[in-house]
């Protein structure tokens, strides 16, 4: 879905921090 990539990006970003 369109918002799926957004959730993935935020999740990866939070994990990177």
WOHUVEN-V982480 format. One record per backbone hydrogen bond with DSSP energy under -0.5 kcal/mol. NH is the residue of the N-H (numbers start at 1). CO is the residue of the C=O. Records with the same first field share a line. If there is no record, write none. Layout:
# WOHUVEN-V982480
NH->CO + CO
This chain:
# WOHUVEN-V982480
4->1
5->1
7->3
8->4
9->5
10->6
11->7
12->8
13->9
14->10
15->11
16->12
17->13
